[in-house]
Amino acid sequence: MAAPSGSRGRGLWAALVPAALLCLARAAEQPSAAEFDVRPGGGVHSFSRSLEDYTCTFTYSAQGGTNEQWQMNVGVSEDNQLFSCSVWRPQGKSYLFFTQFKAEVKGAKIEHAMAYSQAAVGGQSDIPLKQEEFEVTETTVAHREGKFRFELSKLMIVARTPRDEL
């Protein structure tokens, strides 16, 4: 369920990314876009945002440095079929060492997700984590114990909302 591979997967991912960006653009105008501090010290911390019937919760533990300003945006597509959640450090690369992370979606099932060690900023590109560093289930994106290399700067999730059948 991570970013798809192969030509068919790239086409699907290319179709979903604009929808997710539309959700995020719509979310930027709503109170569901919020800044929060990622705090080091080894304790487990969580930050959540909800929009309509959907919630995204980012839970983490980090070491080193001082607090970093991060941002979470959640959005719902105009047709209410996709819910998106993004969590990232707007300055690009985080200097904290993440010992664990998990993003959980409630009310929708994850279609695609990707985690990055560096977020695009100032002409630099997103740098994705290797697929073996994280795992994706129907409702979570989380570090993979023993494989994750402690670097995280961005998470992107696109989830399908339940459809109401008549």
C-alpha positions in Angstrom: 0.0 0.0 0.0 3.0 2.3 -0.1 3.8 4.3 -3.2 3.0 2.0 -6.1 5.7 0.7 -8.4 5.7 -0.2 -12.1 4.1 1.8 -14.9 0.5 1.0 -13.8 1.3 2.1 -10.2 3.0 5.3 -11.3 -0.1 6.2 -13.2 -2.3 5.6 -10.3 0.0 7.5 -7.9 0.1 10.3 -10.5 -3.7 10.5 -10.5 -4.0 10.4 -6.7 -1.4 13.1 -6.0 -3.3 15.9 -7.6 -6.5 14.8 -5.7 -4.5 14.9 -2.5 -3.1 18.3 -3.3 -6.6 19.5 -4.0 -7.6 18.2 -0.5 -4.6 20.0 1.0 -5.4 23.2 -0.8 -9.0 23.0 0.5 -7.8 22.1 4.0 -5.4 25.1 4.1 -8.5 27.4 4.2 -10.1 25.4 7.0 -9.1 25.1 10.7 -7.8 21.6 10.0 -4.4 23.0 9.0 -2.3 23.4 12.1 1.3 23.9 13.3 2.7 21.9 16.2 6.0 21.4 18.0 7.8 18.1 17.6 9.6 17.7 20.9 12.7 15.6 21.5 13.5 13.9 24.8 12.4 10.4 24.1 8.8 10.7 25.3 5.9 9.5 23.1 3.8 12.5 21.8 0.8 12.7 19.6 -0.9 15.4 17.5 -4.3 15.0 15.8 -6.6 16.8 13.4 -10.1 16.0 12.4 -12.2 17.1 9.5 -15.8 16.0 9.0 -15.9 12.3 10.0 -12.1 11.7 9.5 -9.1 12.0 11.9 -5.4 11.8 11.4 -3.1 11.2 14.4 0.7 11.5 14.3 2.5 9.7 17.2 6.2 9.8 17.6 9.2 9.7 19.8 12.3 11.8 19.0 15.8 12.5 20.4 18.4 15.3 20.0 18.2 19.0 19.4 15.3 21.3 20.4 11.7 21.6 19.4 11.0 21.8 15.7 7.9 23.5 14.2 5.9 21.0 12.1 2.6 21.2 10.3 -0.3 18.9 9.7 -3.0 19.4 7.0 -6.0 17.3 6.5 -8.5 17.6 3.7 -11.4 15.9 2.0 -11.9 15.9 -1.8 -14.9 17.8 -3.1 -16.6 14.5 -3.9 -15.9 13.3 -0.4 -14.2 10.1 -1.7 -10.7 10.9 -0.6 -9.3 12.0 2.8 -5.7 13.2 2.8 -3.3 13.8 5.7 0.1 15.3 5.5 2.6 15.9 8.3 5.9 17.6 7.6 8.6 20.0 8.6 8.2 23.1 6.4 11.9 23.9 6.7 12.7 20.7 4.8 14.9 18.4 6.8 14.4 17.5 10.4 17.5 17.3 12.6 15.8 15.2 15.2 16.4 11.4 15.5 13.0 9.7 15.4 13.0 6.5 17.4 9.5 5.7 16.3 6.6 7.2 14.3 3.1 6.3 13.3 0.3 8.1 11.5 -3.1 6.7 11.9 -6.3 7.5 9.9 -9.7 7.0 11.4 -12.9 6.9 9.2 -11.1 6.0 5.9 -8.8 3.3 4.5 -5.3 4.2 3.3 -4.9 3.8 -0.5 -1.4 5.2 -0.7 1.2 6.6 1.6 4.8 7.7 1.5 7.3 8.8 4.1 10.3 11.0 3.4 13.6 11.8 5.1 13.6 15.3 3.6 10.7 17.5 2.5 11.0 19.6 -0.7 12.0 23.2 0.1 14.2 25.8 -1.6 14.6 23.9 -4.9 15.4 20.6 -3.2 13.3 17.6 -3.8 11.5 15.2 -1.4 13.7 12.3 -0.5 11.6 9.2 0.2 12.5 6.6 2.8 13.3 3.2 1.5 10.3 0.9 1.3 11.7 -1.4 3.9 12.0 1.5 6.5 8.2 1.8 7.0 5.0 -0.2 6.6 1.5 0.7 5.6 -1.7 -1.0 6.7 -5.3 -0.1 6.0 -5.2 2.6 8.7 -1.6 3.3 9.6 1.8 4.3 8.3 4.6 3.4 10.8 8.3 2.9 11.1 9.6 -0.7 10.7 11.5 -1.8 13.8 15.2 -2.5 13.0 14.9 -1.1 9.4 14.0 2.6 10.0 17.1 4.9 9.9 15.7 7.5 12.4 15.2 10.2 9.7 11.7 11.6 9.1 10.7 15.0 7.6 7.3 14.3 5.9 4.4 11.8 5.7 1.7 11.9 3.0 -1.4 9.8 3.2 -4.3 9.4 0.8 -7.2 7.4 2.1 -10.5 6.3 0.5 -13.6 7.3 2.5 -16.5 4.8 2.9 -19.1 5.1 0.1 -22.8 5.4 1.0 -24.7 3.0 -1.2 -28.3 3.7 -2.0 
